C-alpha cells in the first residue's frame, strides 16, 4: 500500500519535471490562436507578410521581441492587449528560436 502511494507520488513528480518540455505544443497553439502565423513562418510553414521567425532569437534580444509585440514597428498590428502571461510565453518562445 505504502509502495503504491510512493509510486503514485513519483509519477506526479515526473509529470511536473517533464511538463516544461511538453509545453511546446501550447506555444505553437498560442501563436496560431493569436494569428501570428498568418504573417510569420517557421520552418517553411506560415505566412509571408512578416519576416520568418527562424533564428529570430539570435537576431533580436528578448527586450526587442517584447517591444515588437506590444508596440510594433510599421506593418504589424499591436498585441498590447494580450495577457502578461501570454506575452511572457511568446517572448521566451521566440527568444529561444536560435
Ligand atoms: C498582419 C501581419 C502580422 C501579424 C498578424 C503579426 N506580425 Fe509580427 N511582423 C509583421 C511584420 C510586417 C513585421 C516586420 C516589421 C518591420 O520591420 O517593419 C513583423 C515583425 C515581427 C517581429 C520581429 C522579427 C524580426 O526578425 O525582426 C517579431 C518578433 C514579431 N513580428 C512577432 C509577432 C508575434 C508574436 C505575433 C503574434 C502575436 C505577430 N508578430 C503577428 C507582421 C505581422
Backbone and ligand atoms as CSV (ligand in chain L), in Angstrom:
chain,resi,resn,atom,element,x,y,z
A,1,UNK,N,N,0.838,-1.202,0.000
A,1,UNK,CA,C,0.000,0.000,0.000
A,1,UNK,C,C,0.872,1.250,0.000
A,2,UNK,N,N,1.850,1.233,0.943
A,2,UNK,CA,C,2.778,2.364,1.016
A,2,UNK,C,C,3.551,2.526,-0.294
A,3,UNK,N,N,3.943,1.384,-0.831
A,3,UNK,CA,C,4.735,1.427,-2.072
A,3,UNK,C,C,3.896,2.019,-3.218
A,4,UNK,N,N,2.615,1.624,-3.250
A,4,UNK,CA,C,1.728,2.159,-4.295
A,4,UNK,C,C,1.637,3.674,-4.195
A,5,UNK,N,N,1.527,4.168,-2.960
A,5,UNK,CA,C,1.432,5.615,-2.754
A,5,UNK,C,C,2.719,6.297,-3.212
A,6,UNK,N,N,3.841,5.675,-2.905
A,6,UNK,CA,C,5.137,6.229,-3.314
A,6,UNK,C,C,5.231,6.296,-4.835
A,7,UNK,N,N,4.791,5.214,-5.475
A,7,UNK,CA,C,4.841,5.172,-6.946
A,7,UNK,C,C,3.960,6.256,-7.535
A,8,UNK,N,N,2.754,6.423,-6.961
A,8,UNK,CA,C,1.841,7.454,-7.457
A,8,UNK,C,C,2.476,8.822,-7.279
A,9,UNK,N,N,3.121,9.011,-6.117
A,9,UNK,CA,C,3.776,10.285,-5.837
A,9,UNK,C,C,4.871,10.580,-6.840
A,10,UNK,N,N,5.679,9.573,-7.161
A,10,UNK,CA,C,6.776,9.844,-8.090
A,10,UNK,C,C,6.262,10.041,-9.512
A,11,UNK,N,N,5.120,9.415,-9.822
A,11,UNK,CA,C,4.532,9.648,-11.152
A,11,UNK,C,C,4.125,11.107,-11.295
A,12,UNK,N,N,3.577,11.669,-10.224
A,12,UNK,CA,C,3.186,13.074,-10.240
A,12,UNK,C,C,4.423,13.955,-10.398
A,13,UNK,N,N,5.472,13.590,-9.649
A,13,UNK,CA,C,6.711,14.360,-9.711
A,13,UNK,C,C,7.295,14.327,-11.128
A,14,UNK,N,N,7.325,13.146,-11.721
A,14,UNK,CA,C,7.847,13.006,-13.083
A,14,UNK,C,C,7.023,13.857,-14.045
A,15,UNK,N,N,5.713,13.850,-13.823
A,15,UNK,CA,C,4.846,14.661,-14.680
A,15,UNK,C,C,5.258,16.132,-14.628
A,16,UNK,N,N,5.527,16.626,-13.409
A,16,UNK,CA,C,5.905,18.031,-13.271
A,16,UNK,C,C,7.260,18.315,-13.908
A,17,UNK,N,N,8.175,17.355,-13.780
A,17,UNK,CA,C,9.511,17.559,-14.354
A,17,UNK,C,C,9.465,17.556,-15.876
A,18,UNK,N,N,8.587,16.743,-16.436
A,18,UNK,CA,C,8.521,16.582,-17.887
A,18,UNK,C,C,7.664,17.672,-18.523
A,19,UNK,N,N,6.729,18.252,-17.746
A,19,UNK,CA,C,5.769,19.211,-18.293
A,19,UNK,C,C,6.401,20.357,-19.093
A,20,UNK,N,N,7.491,20.993,-18.615
A,20,UNK,CA,C,8.042,22.118,-19.388
A,20,UNK,C,C,8.470,21.714,-20.804
A,21,UNK,N,N,8.964,20.487,-20.940
A,21,UNK,CA,C,9.380,20.007,-22.260
A,21,UNK,C,C,8.155,19.862,-23.164
A,22,UNK,N,N,7.045,19.395,-22.559
A,22,UNK,CA,C,5.822,19.180,-23.324
A,22,UNK,C,C,5.097,20.497,-23.609
A,23,UNK,N,N,5.624,21.632,-23.104
A,23,UNK,CA,C,4.951,22.921,-23.254
A,23,UNK,C,C,4.975,23.409,-24.708
A,24,UNK,N,N,5.826,22.870,-25.526
A,24,UNK,CA,C,5.974,23.294,-26.920
A,24,UNK,C,C,4.653,23.416,-27.687
A,25,UNK,N,N,3.766,22.371,-27.646
A,25,UNK,CA,C,2.530,22.489,-28.420
A,25,UNK,C,C,1.674,23.680,-28.000
A,26,UNK,N,N,1.657,24.037,-26.703
A,26,UNK,CA,C,0.799,25.138,-26.295
A,26,UNK,C,C,1.352,26.474,-26.796
A,27,UNK,N,N,2.681,26.582,-26.939
A,27,UNK,CA,C,3.257,27.800,-27.510
A,27,UNK,C,C,2.852,27.931,-28.974
A,28,UNK,N,N,2.918,26.804,-29.679
A,28,UNK,CA,C,2.552,26.866,-31.091
A,28,UNK,C,C,1.044,27.081,-31.238
A,29,UNK,N,N,0.246,26.519,-30.288
A,29,UNK,CA,C,-1.196,26.797,-30.270
A,29,UNK,C,C,-1.438,28.283,-30.100
A,30,UNK,N,N,-0.686,28.887,-29.167
A,30,UNK,CA,C,-0.876,30.304,-28.856
A,30,UNK,C,C,-0.595,31.177,-30.084
A,31,UNK,N,N,0.521,30.921,-30.767
A,31,UNK,CA,C,0.840,31.760,-31.929
A,31,UNK,C,C,-0.139,31.523,-33.086
A,32,UNK,N,N,-0.717,30.298,-33.123
A,32,UNK,CA,C,-1.771,30.035,-34.116
A,32,UNK,C,C,-3.018,30.820,-33.747
A,33,UNK,N,N,-3.396,30.733,-32.476
A,33,UNK,CA,C,-4.629,31.345,-31.994
A,33,UNK,C,C,-4.572,32.864,-32.145
A,34,UNK,N,N,-3.409,33.459,-31.872
A,34,UNK,CA,C,-3.285,34.912,-31.958
A,34,UNK,C,C,-3.140,35.399,-33.403
A,35,UNK,N,N,-2.953,34.478,-34.323
A,35,UNK,CA,C,-2.877,34.851,-35.732
A,35,UNK,C,C,-1.489,35.243,-36.209
A,36,UNK,N,N,-0.472,35.051,-35.356
A,36,UNK,CA,C,0.901,35.409,-35.750
A,36,UNK,C,C,1.314,34.675,-37.021
A,37,UNK,N,N,0.869,33.401,-37.143
A,37,UNK,CA,C,1.353,32.586,-38.245
A,37,UNK,C,C,0.692,32.929,-39.587
A,38,UNK,N,N,-0.308,33.835,-39.567
A,38,UNK,CA,C,-0.849,34.276,-40.853
A,38,UNK,C,C,0.145,35.212,-41.539
A,39,UNK,N,N,1.075,35.762,-40.769
A,39,UNK,CA,C,2.092,36.671,-41.331
A,39,UNK,C,C,3.515,36.124,-41.210
A,40,UNK,N,N,3.768,35.348,-40.151
A,40,UNK,CA,C,5.126,34.843,-39.914
A,40,UNK,C,C,5.203,33.359,-40.227
A,41,UNK,N,N,6.385,32.907,-40.585
A,41,UNK,CA,C,6.567,31.481,-40.837
A,41,UNK,C,C,7.683,30.939,-39.951
A,42,UNK,N,N,7.654,29.634,-39.764
A,42,UNK,CA,C,8.700,28.940,-39.031
A,42,UNK,C,C,8.894,27.590,-39.709
A,43,UNK,N,N,10.124,27.245,-40.005
A,43,UNK,CA,C,10.429,26.006,-40.725
A,43,UNK,C,C,9.622,25.891,-42.017
A,44,UNK,N,N,9.448,27.008,-42.706
A,44,UNK,CA,C,8.783,26.975,-44.002
A,44,UNK,C,C,7.268,26.939,-43.949
A,45,UNK,N,N,6.680,26.959,-42.711
A,45,UNK,CA,C,5.217,26.923,-42.596
A,45,UNK,C,C,4.688,28.241,-42.039
A,46,UNK,N,N,3.702,28.820,-42.708
A,46,UNK,CA,C,3.093,30.059,-42.225
A,46,UNK,C,C,3.016,31.100,-43.326
A,47,UNK,N,N,2.742,32.342,-42.913
A,47,UNK,CA,C,2.550,33.420,-43.877
A,47,UNK,C,C,3.850,34.115,-44.243
A,48,UNK,N,N,3.761,35.023,-45.236
A,48,UNK,CA,C,4.987,35.697,-45.681
A,48,UNK,C,C,4.889,37.221,-45.637
A,49,UNK,N,N,3.885,37.752,-44.876
A,49,UNK,CA,C,3.779,39.213,-44.786
A,49,UNK,C,C,4.805,39.792,-43.813
A,50,UNK,N,N,5.251,38.990,-42.864
A,50,UNK,CA,C,6.280,39.423,-41.914
A,50,UNK,C,C,7.516,38.550,-42.078
A,51,UNK,N,N,8.624,38.927,-41.414
A,51,UNK,CA,C,9.845,38.130,-41.525
A,51,UNK,C,C,9.653,36.720,-40.948
A,52,UNK,N,N,10.324,35.736,-41.524
A,52,UNK,CA,C,10.297,34.374,-40.987
A,52,UNK,C,C,10.903,34.397,-39.578
A,53,UNK,N,N,10.378,33.542,-38.711
A,53,UNK,CA,C,10.846,33.516,-37.320
A,53,UNK,C,C,12.091,32.654,-37.130
A,54,UNK,N,N,12.508,31.948,-38.148
A,54,UNK,CA,C,13.687,31.102,-37.978
A,54,UNK,C,C,14.872,31.967,-37.538
A,55,UNK,N,N,15.467,31.628,-36.413
A,55,UNK,CA,C,16.634,32.351,-35.920
A,55,UNK,C,C,16.342,33.712,-35.322
A,56,UNK,N,N,15.059,34.024,-35.078
A,56,UNK,CA,C,14.728,35.357,-34.562
A,56,UNK,C,C,15.372,35.598,-33.188
A,57,UNK,N,N,15.516,34.537,-32.402
A,57,UNK,CA,C,16.129,34.662,-31.080
A,57,UNK,C,C,17.603,35.015,-31.144
A,58,UNK,N,N,18.221,34.756,-32.290
A,58,UNK,CA,C,19.629,35.123,-32.469
A,58,UNK,C,C,19.756,36.551,-33.007
A,59,UNK,N,N,18.696,37.027,-33.694
A,59,UNK,CA,C,18.734,38.387,-34.264
A,59,UNK,C,C,18.326,39.447,-33.266
A,60,UNK,N,N,17.321,39.118,-32.415
A,60,UNK,CA,C,16.741,40.115,-31.517
A,60,UNK,C,C,16.889,39.697,-30.057
A,61,UNK,N,N,17.054,40.702,-29.184
A,61,UNK,CA,C,17.070,40.423,-27.744
A,61,UNK,C,C,15.626,40.182,-27.297
A,62,UNK,N,N,15.436,39.486,-26.144
A,62,UNK,CA,C,14.079,39.297,-25.620
A,62,UNK,C,C,13.352,40.637,-25.465
A,63,UNK,N,N,14.094,41.671,-25.080
A,63,UNK,CA,C,13.510,43.010,-24.908
A,63,UNK,C,C,12.972,43.545,-26.244
A,64,UNK,N,N,13.732,43.378,-27.301
A,64,UNK,CA,C,13.312,43.849,-28.625
A,64,UNK,C,C,12.110,43.047,-29.131
A,65,UNK,N,N,12.071,41.757,-28.806
A,65,UNK,CA,C,10.937,40.917,-29.206
A,65,UNK,C,C,9.674,41.392,-28.497
A,66,UNK,N,N,9.805,41.637,-27.185
A,66,UNK,CA,C,8.657,42.116,-26.409
A,66,UNK,C,C,8.156,43.453,-26.969
A,67,UNK,N,N,9.092,44.332,-27.279
A,67,UNK,CA,C,8.727,45.655,-27.796
A,67,UNK,C,C,7.983,45.525,-29.129
A,68,UNK,N,N,8.458,44.626,-29.982
A,68,UNK,CA,C,7.816,44.429,-31.274
A,68,UNK,C,C,6.382,43.925,-31.107
A,69,UNK,N,N,6.127,43.119,-30.073
A,69,UNK,CA,C,4.783,42.574,-29.866
A,69,UNK,C,C,3.833,43.639,-29.308
A,70,UNK,N,N,4.293,44.433,-28.337
A,70,UNK,CA,C,3.371,45.395,-27.710
A,70,UNK,C,C,3.333,46.748,-28.431
A,71,UNK,N,N,4.448,47.175,-29.032
A,71,UNK,CA,C,4.396,48.423,-29.817
A,71,UNK,C,C,5.243,48.246,-31.067
A,72,UNK,N,N,4.646,47.511,-32.036
A,72,UNK,CA,C,5.404,47.081,-33.211
A,72,UNK,C,C,5.791,48.234,-34.137
A,73,UNK,N,N,6.849,47.963,-34.886
A,73,UNK,CA,C,7.178,48.842,-35.995
A,73,UNK,C,C,6.068,48.672,-37.027
A,74,UNK,N,N,6.067,49.564,-37.999
A,74,UNK,CA,C,5.031,49.593,-39.034
A,74,UNK,C,C,4.694,48.204,-39.596
A,75,UNK,N,N,3.478,48.046,-40.034
A,75,UNK,CA,C,3.004,46.894,-40.792
A,75,UNK,C,C,2.693,45.674,-39.935
A,76,UNK,N,N,2.920,45.740,-38.637
A,76,UNK,CA,C,2.468,44.644,-37.777
A,76,UNK,C,C,1.490,45.206,-36.755
A,77,UNK,N,N,0.313,44.546,-36.609
A,77,UNK,CA,C,-0.648,45.031,-35.616
A,77,UNK,C,C,-0.087,44.889,-34.206
A,78,UNK,N,N,-0.518,45.735,-33.286
A,78,UNK,CA,C,-0.071,45.649,-31.899
A,78,UNK,C,C,-0.834,44.556,-31.162
A,79,UNK,N,N,-0.130,43.818,-30.304
A,79,UNK,CA,C,-0.769,42.824,-29.462
A,79,UNK,C,C,-0.653,43.244,-28.006
A,80,UNK,N,N,-0.702,44.566,-27.782
A,80,UNK,CA,C,-0.538,45.112,-26.424
A,80,UNK,C,C,-1.617,44.608,-25.470
A,81,UNK,N,N,-2.755,44.128,-26.004
A,81,UNK,CA,C,-3.882,43.736,-25.148
A,81,UNK,C,C,-3.770,42.297,-24.647
A,82,UNK,N,N,-2.775,41.525,-25.089
A,82,UNK,CA,C,-2.715,40.131,-24.631
A,82,UNK,C,C,-2.311,40.076,-23.162
A,83,UNK,N,N,-2.645,38.933,-22.517
A,83,UNK,CA,C,-2.352,38.768,-21.093
A,83,UNK,C,C,-0.843,38.753,-20.869
A,84,UNK,N,N,-0.395,39.325,-19.723
A,84,UNK,CA,C,1.040,39.348,-19.434
A,84,UNK,C,C,1.664,37.940,-19.496
A,85,UNK,N,N,0.923,36.943,-19.042
A,85,UNK,CA,C,1.435,35.566,-19.073
A,85,UNK,C,C,1.661,35.099,-20.504
A,86,UNK,N,N,0.746,35.469,-21.391
A,86,UNK,CA,C,0.883,35.089,-22.799
A,86,UNK,C,C,2.070,35.808,-23.425
A,87,UNK,N,N,2.236,37.087,-23.055
A,87,UNK,CA,C,3.368,37.854,-23.582
A,87,UNK,C,C,4.679,37.186,-23.184
A,88,UNK,N,N,4.737,36.776,-21.907
A,88,UNK,CA,C,5.943,36.117,-21.398
A,88,UNK,C,C,6.226,34.829,-22.172
A,89,UNK,N,N,5.182,34.033,-22.414
A,89,UNK,CA,C,5.339,32.783,-23.172
A,89,UNK,C,C,5.861,33.091,-24.578
A,90,UNK,N,N,5.276,34.100,-25.231
A,90,UNK,CA,C,5.686,34.456,-26.595
A,90,UNK,C,C,7.157,34.880,-26.637
A,91,UNK,N,N,7.535,35.751,-25.683
A,91,UNK,CA,C,8.901,36.272,-25.687
A,91,UNK,C,C,9.899,35.136,-25.458
A,92,UNK,N,N,9.598,34.249,-24.484
A,92,UNK,CA,C,10.519,33.141,-24.214
A,92,UNK,C,C,10.597,32.186,-25.397
A,93,UNK,N,N,9.450,31.954,-26.025
A,93,UNK,CA,C,9.393,31.059,-27.181
A,93,UNK,C,C,10.243,31.617,-28.335
A,94,UNK,N,N,10.005,32.883,-28.675
A,94,UNK,CA,C,10.713,33.498,-29.808
A,94,UNK,C,C,12.193,33.681,-29.503
A,95,UNK,N,N,12.515,34.078,-28.280
A,95,UNK,CA,C,13.929,34.267,-27.917
A,95,UNK,C,C,14.686,32.944,-28.003
A,96,UNK,N,N,13.951,31.831,-27.876
A,96,UNK,CA,C,14.589,30.510,-27.941
A,96,UNK,C,C,14.767,29.991,-29.356
A,97,UNK,N,N,14.242,30.691,-30.364
A,97,UNK,CA,C,14.383,30.242,-31.757
A,97,UNK,C,C,15.713,30.729,-32.305
A,98,UNK,N,N,16.760,29.926,-32.093
A,98,UNK,CA,C,18.094,30.369,-32.491
A,98,UNK,C,C,18.664,29.464,-33.569
L,1,LIG,C1,C,-0.606,41.343,-40.190
L,1,LIG,C2,C,0.673,40.642,-40.198
L,1,LIG,C3,C,1.359,40.335,-38.882
L,1,LIG,C4,C,0.844,39.674,-37.780
L,1,LIG,C5,C,-0.552,39.127,-37.574
L,1,LIG,C6,C,1.955,39.550,-36.834
L,1,LIG,N1,N,3.076,40.127,-37.350
L,1,LIG,FE1,FE,4.905,40.213,-36.435
L,1,LIG,N2,N,5.628,41.299,-38.002
L,1,LIG,C7,C,4.915,41.662,-39.131
L,1,LIG,C8,C,5.752,42.491,-39.985
L,1,LIG,C9,C,5.341,43.087,-41.320
L,1,LIG,C10,C,6.988,42.613,-39.325
L,1,LIG,C11,C,8.209,43.417,-39.774
L,1,LIG,C12,C,8.079,44.809,-39.136
L,1,LIG,C13,C,9.034,45.793,-39.729
L,1,LIG,O1,O,10.236,45.519,-39.707
L,1,LIG,O2,O,8.557,46.839,-40.198
L,1,LIG,C14,C,6.900,41.834,-38.091
L,1,LIG,C15,C,7.935,41.661,-37.198
L,1,LIG,C16,C,7.875,40.843,-36.071
L,1,LIG,C17,C,8.991,40.525,-35.231
L,1,LIG,C18,C,10.439,40.945,-35.478
L,1,LIG,C19,C,11.026,39.942,-36.440
L,1,LIG,C20,C,12.387,40.300,-36.962
L,1,LIG,O3,O,13.057,39.384,-37.452
L,1,LIG,O4,O,12.759,41.480,-36.924
L,1,LIG,C21,C,8.534,39.726,-34.218
L,1,LIG,C22,C,9.343,39.124,-33.076
L,1,LIG,C23,C,7.117,39.546,-34.434
L,1,LIG,N3,N,6.756,40.238,-35.566
L,1,LIG,C24,C,6.299,38.826,-33.616
L,1,LIG,C25,C,4.924,38.635,-33.833
L,1,LIG,C26,C,4.042,37.928,-32.929
L,1,LIG,C27,C,4.477,37.261,-31.642
L,1,LIG,C28,C,2.809,37.938,-33.498
L,1,LIG,C29,C,1.537,37.368,-32.936
L,1,LIG,C30,C,1.212,37.720,-31.567
L,1,LIG,C31,C,2.909,38.675,-34.746
L,1,LIG,N4,N,4.206,39.081,-34.908
L,1,LIG,C32,C,1.849,38.909,-35.605
L,1,LIG,C33,C,3.602,41.297,-39.431
L,1,LIG,C34,C,2.753,40.632,-38.586
